[in-house]
Amino acid sequence: MAIKLLYFAHLRESFGMAGEEIPLPAGVADVAALKHHLAARGDPWPVLVHSQSLRTAVNQRMVGPEALLADGDEVAFFPPVTGG
């Protein structure tokens, strides 16, 4: 299973990229597990787990940490207010 990730605002600068496509290992089936999987990359990735203000959208719909992921999904991480 592979998904497309998008990073907005300060996340884009912190991670050094606007997005990427990644394969998901077995056991990473929801947004919460995805955040922990990415946080395991080390600094600055743990911000995805520790920040209370970040928002997540799957296929352009706002979701919570329990949202399930499917092959080909687009997952976006962003702060509550982003500039143009």
N, CA, C and O atoms as a printed pandas DataFrame, in Angstrom:
     atom_number atom_name residue_name chain_id  residue_number  x_coord  y_coord  z_coord
0              1         N          MET        A               1    0.845   -1.173    0.000
1              2        CA          MET        A               1    0.000    0.000    0.000
2              3         C          MET        A               1    0.895    1.242    0.000
3              4         O          MET        A               1    1.864    1.320    0.755
4              5         N          ALA        A               2    0.564    2.191   -0.838
5              6        CA          ALA        A               2    1.317    3.445   -0.905
6              7         C          ALA        A               2    0.348    4.619   -0.798
7              8         O          ALA        A               2   -0.786    4.548   -1.272
8              9         N          ILE        A               3    0.806    5.689   -0.175
9             10        CA          ILE        A               3    0.003    6.900   -0.047
10            11         C          ILE        A               3    0.845    8.115   -0.422
11            12         O          ILE        A               3    2.075    8.058   -0.440
12            13         N          LYS        A               4    0.168    9.196   -0.715
13            14        CA          LYS        A               4    0.836   10.461   -1.014
14            15         C          LYS        A               4    0.676   11.371    0.198
15            16         O          LYS        A               4   -0.426   11.532    0.724
16            17         N          LEU        A               5    1.781   11.962    0.636
17            18        CA          LEU        A               5    1.775   12.881    1.767
18            19         C          LEU        A               5    2.031   14.299    1.281
19            20         O          LEU        A               5    2.853   14.521    0.392
20            21         N          LEU        A               6    1.321   15.257    1.872
21            22        CA          LEU        A               6    1.519   16.680    1.584
22            23         C          LEU        A               6    1.773   17.406    2.893
23            24         O          LEU        A               6    1.113   17.149    3.900
24            25         N          TYR        A               7    2.743   18.319    2.864
25            26        CA          TYR        A               7    3.096   19.096    4.049
26            27         C          TYR        A               7    2.945   20.578    3.721
27            28         O          TYR        A               7    3.431   21.044    2.692
28            29         N          PHE        A               8    2.271   21.311    4.597
29            30        CA          PHE        A               8    2.008   22.721    4.349
30            31         C          PHE        A               8    2.605   23.616    5.429
31            32         O          PHE        A               8    2.888   23.184    6.546
32            33         N          ALA        A               9    2.784   24.882    5.052
33            34        CA          ALA        A               9    3.257   25.947    5.953
34            35         C          ALA        A               9    4.607   25.564    6.570
35            36         O          ALA        A               9    5.513   25.128    5.859
36            37         N          HIS        A              10    4.741   25.726    7.877
37            38        CA          HIS        A              10    6.040   25.500    8.525
38            39         C          HIS        A              10    6.498   24.053    8.431
39            40         O          HIS        A              10    7.695   23.783    8.526
40            41         N          LEU        A              11    5.576   23.119    8.248
41            42        CA          LEU        A              11    5.987   21.720    8.097
42            43         C          LEU        A              11    6.807   21.527    6.837
43            44         O          LEU        A              11    7.796   20.794    6.833
44            45         N          ARG        A              12    6.393   22.190    5.766
45            46        CA          ARG        A              12    7.125   22.084    4.493
46            47         C          ARG        A              12    8.568   22.537    4.684
47            48         O          ARG        A              12    9.496   21.889    4.200
48            49         N          GLU        A              13    8.755   23.654    5.391
49            50        CA          GLU        A              13   10.115   24.155    5.626
50            51         C          GLU        A              13   10.891   23.223    6.563
51            52         O          GLU        A              13   12.060   22.926    6.315
52            53         N          SER        A              14   10.246   22.765    7.633
53            54        CA          SER        A              14   10.922   21.890    8.603
54            55         C          SER        A              14   11.360   20.568    7.989
55            56         O          SER        A              14   12.455   20.079    8.269
56            57         N          PHE        A              15   10.500   19.988    7.150
57            58        CA          PHE        A              15   10.790   18.683    6.563
58            59         C          PHE        A              15   11.617   18.784    5.284
59            60         O          PHE        A              15   12.155   17.785    4.808
60            61         N          GLY        A              16   11.716   19.990    4.730
61            62        CA          GLY        A              16   12.506   20.188    3.518
62            63         C          GLY        A              16   11.847   19.661    2.258
63            64         O          GLY        A              16   12.522   19.404    1.261
64            65         N          MET        A              17   10.525   19.499    2.297
65            66        CA          MET        A              17    9.801   19.021    1.117
66            67         C          MET        A              17    8.327   19.379    1.247
67            68         O          MET        A              17    7.808   19.548    2.350
68            69         N          ALA        A              18    7.671   19.491    0.115
69            70        CA          ALA        A              18    6.239   19.796    0.101
70            71         C          ALA        A              18    5.400   18.524    0.153
71            72         O          ALA        A              18    4.218   18.565    0.494
72            73         N          GLY        A              19    6.017   17.397   -0.186
73            74        CA          GLY        A              19    5.281   16.148   -0.168
74            75         C          GLY        A              19    6.145   14.991   -0.612
75            76         O          GLY        A              19    7.294   15.167   -1.017
76            77         N          GLU        A              20    5.577   13.810   -0.530
77            78        CA          GLU        A              20    6.277   12.598   -0.935
78            79         C          GLU        A              20    5.273   11.466   -1.067
79            80         O          GLU        A              20    4.158   11.546   -0.552
80            81         N          GLU        A              21    5.669   10.435   -1.746
81            82        CA          GLU        A              21    4.865    9.215   -1.802
82            83         C          GLU        A              21    5.640    8.137   -1.066
83            84         O          GLU        A              21    6.828    7.931   -1.315
84            85         N          ILE        A              22    4.955    7.449   -0.155
85            86        CA          ILE        A              22    5.636    6.421    0.632
86            87         C          ILE        A              22    4.823    5.134    0.672
87            88         O          ILE        A              22    3.593    5.162    0.634
88            89         N          PRO        A              23    5.521    4.012    0.748
89            90        CA          PRO        A              23    4.822    2.752    1.016
90            91         C          PRO        A              23    4.580    2.659    2.525
91            92         O          PRO        A              23    5.412    3.098    3.319
92            93         N          LEU        A              24    3.463    2.099    2.906
93            94        CA          LEU        A              24    3.187    1.930    4.333
94            95         C          LEU        A              24    3.487    0.503    4.765
95            96         O          LEU        A              24    3.067   -0.451    4.109
96            97         N          PRO        A              25    4.211    0.356    5.868
97            98        CA          PRO        A              25    4.475   -0.996    6.364
98            99         C          PRO        A              25    3.207   -1.599    6.971
99           100         O          PRO        A              25    2.268   -0.876    7.303
100          101         N          ALA        A              26    3.186   -2.890    7.110
101          102        CA          ALA        A              26    2.067   -3.569    7.766
102          103         C          ALA        A              26    1.877   -2.979    9.159
103          104         O          ALA        A              26    2.851   -2.690    9.854
104          105         N          GLY        A              27    0.657   -2.806    9.553
105          106        CA          GLY        A              27    0.365   -2.269   10.878
106          107         C          GLY        A              27    0.098   -0.781   10.891
107          108         O          GLY        A              27   -0.419   -0.257   11.877
108          109         N          VAL        A              28    0.441   -0.084    9.815
109          110        CA          VAL        A              28    0.146    1.346    9.734
110          111         C          VAL        A              28   -1.134    1.477    8.915
111          112         O          VAL        A              28   -1.104    1.539    7.686
112          113         N          ALA        A              29   -2.273    1.519    9.636
113          114        CA          ALA        A              29   -3.567    1.473    8.965
114          115         C          ALA        A              29   -4.405    2.723    9.180
115          116         O          ALA        A              29   -5.414    2.914    8.501
116          117         N          ASP        A              30   -3.993    3.596   10.133
117          118        CA          ASP        A              30   -4.776    4.808   10.388
118          119         C          ASP        A              30   -3.851    6.007   10.550
119          120         O          ASP        A              30   -2.628    5.865   10.553
120          121         N          VAL        A              31   -4.444    7.181   10.686
121          122        CA          VAL        A              31   -3.669    8.427   10.759
122          123         C          VAL        A              31   -2.750    8.436   11.976
123          124         O          VAL        A              31   -1.599    8.859   11.868
124          125         N          ALA        A              32   -3.225    7.986   13.114
125          126        CA          ALA        A              32   -2.392    7.970   14.318
126          127         C          ALA        A              32   -1.138    7.125   14.105
127          128         O          ALA        A              32   -0.035    7.553   14.447
128          129         N          ALA        A              33   -1.301    5.933   13.544
129          130        CA          ALA        A              33   -0.152    5.060   13.295
130          131         C          ALA        A              33    0.779    5.677   12.258
131          132         O          ALA        A              33    1.997    5.530   12.358
132          133         N          LEU        A              34    0.221    6.363   11.267
133          134        CA          LEU        A              34    1.043    7.037   10.265
134          135         C          LEU        A              34    1.908    8.109   10.912
135          136         O          LEU        A              34    3.099    8.206   10.617
136          137         N          LYS        A              35    1.320    8.914   11.788
137          138        CA          LYS        A              35    2.088    9.964   12.470
138          139         C          LYS        A              35    3.241    9.366   13.274
139          140         O          LYS        A              35    4.354    9.889   13.251
140          141         N          HIS        A              36    2.975    8.278   13.978
141          142        CA          HIS        A              36    4.036    7.626   14.758
142          143         C          HIS        A              36    5.104    7.020   13.852
143          144         O          HIS        A              36    6.292    7.071   14.169
144          145         N          HIS        A              37    4.688    6.456   12.742
145          146        CA          HIS        A              37    5.636    5.905   11.769
146          147         C          HIS        A              37    6.564    7.009   11.248
147          148         O          HIS        A              37    7.777    6.814   11.170
148          149         N          LEU        A              38    5.997    8.159   10.896
149          150        CA          LEU        A              38    6.813    9.272   10.401
150          151         C          LEU        A              38    7.682    9.862   11.508
151          152         O          LEU        A              38    8.825   10.243   11.256
152          153         N          ALA        A              39    7.159    9.943   12.718
153          154        CA          ALA        A              39    7.922   10.494   13.847
154          155         C          ALA        A              39    9.171    9.667   14.131
155          156         O          ALA        A              39   10.160   10.196   14.637
156          157         N          ALA        A              40    9.136    8.382   13.813
157          158        CA          ALA        A              40   10.289    7.501   14.043
158          159         C          ALA        A              40   11.481    7.877   13.164
159          160         O          ALA        A              40   12.584    7.373   13.371
160          161         N          ARG        A              41   11.268    8.754   12.189
161          162        CA          ARG        A              41   12.377    9.226   11.356
162          163         C          ARG        A              41   13.352   10.091   12.157
163          164         O          ARG        A              41   14.492   10.287   11.736
164          165         N          GLY        A              42   12.923   10.600   13.284
165          166        CA          GLY        A              42   13.770   11.481   14.092
166          167         C          GLY        A              42   13.452   12.936   13.804
167          168         O          GLY        A              42   12.543   13.246   13.034
168          169         N          ASP        A              43   14.209   13.823   14.431
169          170        CA          ASP        A              43   13.954   15.262   14.284
170          171         C          ASP        A              43   13.952   15.683   12.836
171          172         O          ASP        A              43   14.815   15.249   12.073
172          173         N          PRO        A              44   13.009   16.519   12.432
173          174        CA          PRO        A              44   11.950   17.231   13.159
174          175         C          PRO        A              44   10.589   16.530   13.109
175          176         O          PRO        A              44    9.582   17.133   13.482
176          177         N          TRP        A              45   10.536   15.285   12.662
177          178        CA          TRP        A              45    9.281   14.577   12.423
178          179         C          TRP        A              45    8.383   14.372   13.641
179          180         O          TRP        A              45    7.166   14.315   13.465
180          181         N          PRO        A              46    8.908   14.255   14.875
181          182        CA          PRO        A              46    8.022   14.051   16.025
182          183         C          PRO        A              46    6.984   15.160   16.236
183          184         O          PRO        A              46    6.033   14.974   16.996
184          185         N          VAL        A              47    7.153   16.296   15.581
185          186        CA          VAL        A              47    6.150   17.355   15.696
186          187         C          VAL        A              47    4.776   16.849   15.266
187          188         O          VAL        A              47    3.764   17.342   15.764
188          189         N          LEU        A              48    4.716   15.883   14.358
189          190        CA          LEU        A              48    3.433   15.342   13.911
190          191         C          LEU        A              48    2.670   14.668   15.045
191          192         O          LEU        A              48    1.439   14.661   15.048
192          193         N          VAL        A              49    3.388   14.106   15.996
193          194        CA          VAL        A              49    2.765   13.422   17.129
194          195         C          VAL        A              49    2.522   14.385   18.288
195          196         O          VAL        A              49    1.488   14.316   18.951
196          197         N          HIS        A              50    3.473   15.278   18.527
197          198        CA          HIS        A              50    3.428   16.100   19.733
198          199         C          HIS        A              50    2.633   17.389   19.613
199          200         O          HIS        A              50    2.194   17.925   20.631
200          201         N          SER        A              51    2.433   17.901   18.421
201          202        CA          SER        A              51    1.701   19.154   18.259
202          203         C          SER        A              51    0.199   18.926   18.378
203          204         O          SER        A              51   -0.356   18.064   17.696
204          205         N          GLN        A              52   -0.450   19.686   19.229
205          206        CA          GLN        A              52   -1.893   19.587   19.399
206          207         C          GLN        A              52   -2.657   20.412   18.365
207          208         O          GLN        A              52   -3.868   20.256   18.214
208          209         N          SER        A              53   -1.941   21.295   17.648
209          210        CA          SER        A              53   -2.633   22.210   16.743
210          211         C          SER        A              53   -2.637   21.766   15.279
211          212         O          SER        A              53   -3.336   22.366   14.464
212          213         N          LEU        A              54   -1.884   20.743   14.934
213          214        CA          LEU        A              54   -1.842   20.309   13.533
214          215         C          LEU        A              54   -3.151   19.653   13.123
215          216         O          LEU        A              54   -3.798   18.973   13.919
216          217         N          ARG        A              55   -3.526   19.866   11.880
217          218        CA          ARG        A              55   -4.726   19.276   11.311
218          219         C          ARG        A              55   -4.316   18.236   10.265
219          220         O          ARG        A              55   -3.222   18.299    9.705
220          221         N          THR        A              56   -5.208   17.288   10.016
221          222        CA          THR        A              56   -4.950   16.249    9.027
222          223         C          THR        A              56   -6.164   16.121    8.122
223          224         O          THR        A              56   -7.306   16.148    8.581
224          225         N          ALA        A              57   -5.898   15.983    6.837
225          226        CA          ALA        A              57   -6.957   15.711    5.869
226          227         C          ALA        A              57   -6.570   14.477    5.065
227          228         O          ALA        A              57   -5.410   14.306    4.688
228          229         N          VAL        A              58   -7.541   13.631    4.812
229          230        CA          VAL        A              58   -7.349   12.475    3.935
230          231         C          VAL        A              58   -8.284   12.682    2.748
231          232         O          VAL        A              58   -9.501   12.797    2.897
232          233         N          ASN        A              59   -7.682   12.724    1.576
233          234        CA          ASN        A              59   -8.437   12.968    0.348
234          235         C          ASN        A              59   -9.289   14.232    0.464
235          236         O          ASN        A              59  -10.449   14.265    0.054
236          237         N          GLN        A              60   -8.672   15.272    1.036
237          238        CA          GLN        A              60   -9.240   16.616    1.170
238          239         C          GLN        A              60  -10.428   16.688    2.118
239          240         O          GLN        A              60  -11.248   17.600    2.010
240          241         N          ARG        A              61  -10.533   15.740    3.046
241          242        CA          ARG        A              61  -11.562   15.769    4.084
242          243         C          ARG        A              61  -10.874   15.746    5.435
243          244         O          ARG        A              61  -10.015   14.901    5.688
244          245         N          MET        A              62  -11.255   16.683    6.309
245          246        CA          MET        A              62  -10.684   16.737    7.649
246          247         C          MET        A              62  -11.014   15.445    8.385
247          248         O          MET        A              62  -12.144   14.958    8.346
248          249         N          VAL        A              63   -9.990   14.896    9.065
249          250        CA          VAL        A              63  -10.168   13.619    9.765
250          251         C          VAL        A              63   -9.485   13.661   11.127
251          252         O          VAL        A              63   -8.658   14.530   11.403
252          253         N          GLY        A              64   -9.846   12.719   11.954
253          254        CA          GLY        A              64   -9.196   12.524   13.241
254          255         C          GLY        A              64   -8.163   11.421   13.153
255          256         O          GLY        A              64   -7.976   10.821   12.095
256          257         N          PRO        A              65   -7.491   11.152   14.264
257          258        CA          PRO        A              65   -6.413   10.155   14.273
258          259         C          PRO        A              65   -6.886    8.734   13.982
259          260         O          PRO        A              65   -6.083    7.881   13.603
260          261         N          GLU        A              66   -8.167    8.474   14.154
261          262        CA          GLU        A              66   -8.696    7.128   13.942
262          263         C          GLU        A              66   -9.045    6.845   12.480
263          264         O          GLU        A              66   -9.425    5.722   12.150
264          265         N          ALA        A              67   -8.924    7.842   11.600
265          266        CA          ALA        A              67   -9.281    7.668   10.192
266          267         C          ALA        A              67   -8.416    6.592    9.540
267          268         O          ALA        A              67   -7.190    6.615    9.645
268          269         N          LEU        A              68   -9.064    5.668    8.880
269          270        CA          LEU        A              68   -8.354    4.566    8.212
270          271         C          LEU        A              68   -7.757    5.041    6.889
271          272         O          LEU        A              68   -8.293    5.931    6.228
272          273         N          LEU        A              69   -6.639    4.426    6.524
273          274        CA          LEU        A              69   -5.945    4.754    5.283
274          275         C          LEU        A              69   -6.118    3.627    4.276
275          276         O          LEU        A              69   -6.205    2.453    4.635
276          277         N          ALA        A              70   -6.166    4.016    2.999
277          278        CA          ALA        A              70   -6.294    3.037    1.921
278          279         C          ALA        A              70   -5.252    3.340    0.856
279          280         O          ALA        A              70   -4.736    4.455    0.774
280          281         N          ASP        A              71   -4.954    2.351    0.053
281          282        CA          ASP        A              71   -3.990    2.510   -1.022
282          283         C          ASP        A              71   -4.379    3.692   -1.910
283          284         O          ASP        A              71   -5.529    3.815   -2.332
284          285         N          GLY        A              72   -3.402    4.557   -2.185
285          286        CA          GLY        A              72   -3.626    5.707   -3.055
286          287         C          GLY        A              72   -4.155    6.941   -2.362
287          288         O          GLY        A              72   -4.338    7.968   -3.015
288          289         N          ASP        A              73   -4.410    6.883   -1.059
289          290        CA          ASP        A              73   -4.909    8.054   -0.341
290          291         C          ASP        A              73   -3.904    9.199   -0.386
291          292         O          ASP        A              73   -2.695    8.988   -0.483
292          293         N          GLU        A              74   -4.436   10.415   -0.314
293          294        CA          GLU        A              74   -3.626   11.620   -0.176
294          295         C          GLU        A              74   -3.843   12.136    1.247
295          296         O          GLU        A              74   -4.971   12.433    1.640
296          297         N          VAL        A              75   -2.764   12.239    2.008
297          298        CA          VAL        A              75   -2.827   12.687    3.393
298          299         C          VAL        A              75   -2.078   14.007    3.508
299          300         O          VAL        A              75   -0.906   14.099    3.141
300          301         N          ALA        A              76   -2.762   15.031    4.019
301          302        CA          ALA        A              76   -2.155   16.354    4.168
302          303         C          ALA        A              76   -2.078   16.726    5.641
303          304         O          ALA        A              76   -3.025   16.520    6.398
304          305         N          PHE        A              77   -0.936   17.278    6.034
305          306        CA          PHE        A              77   -0.733   17.779    7.391
306          307         C          PHE        A              77   -0.516   19.281    7.308
307          308         O          PHE        A              77    0.260   19.756    6.479
308          309         N          PHE        A              78   -1.211   20.038    8.180
309          310        CA          PHE        A              78   -1.090   21.497    8.128
310          311         C          PHE        A              78   -1.540   22.115    9.449
311          312         O          PHE        A              78   -2.310   21.511   10.196
312          313         N          PRO        A              79   -1.050   23.333    9.730
313          314        CA          PRO        A              79   -1.514   24.051   10.913
314          315         C          PRO        A              79   -2.938   24.558   10.662
315          316         O          PRO        A              79   -3.400   24.544    9.521
316          317         N          PRO        A              80   -3.643   25.007   11.717
317          318        CA          PRO        A              80   -5.031   25.416   11.562
318          319         C          PRO        A              80   -5.243   26.572   10.575
319          320         O          PRO        A              80   -6.295   26.656    9.942
320          321         N          VAL        A              81   -4.273   27.442   10.443
321          322        CA          VAL        A              81   -4.393   28.558    9.507
322          323         C          VAL        A              81   -3.157   28.553    8.632
323          324         O          VAL        A              81   -2.033   28.606    9.132
324          325         N          THR        A              82   -3.365   28.488    7.309
325          326        CA          THR        A              82   -2.239   28.547    6.388
326          327         C          THR        A              82   -2.375   29.744    5.490
327          328         O          THR        A              82   -3.481   30.153    5.136
328          329         N          GLY        A              83   -1.256   30.298    5.128
329          330        CA          GLY        A              83   -1.256   31.452    4.231
330          331         C          GLY        A              83   -1.207   31.010    2.787
331          332         O          GLY        A              83   -0.862   29.866    2.489
332          333         N          GLY        A              84   -1.555   31.922    1.885
333          334        CA          GLY        A              84   -1.562   31.598    0.471
334          335         C          GLY        A              84   -0.227   31.713   -0.110
335          336         O          GLY        A              84   -0.051   31.472   -1.304
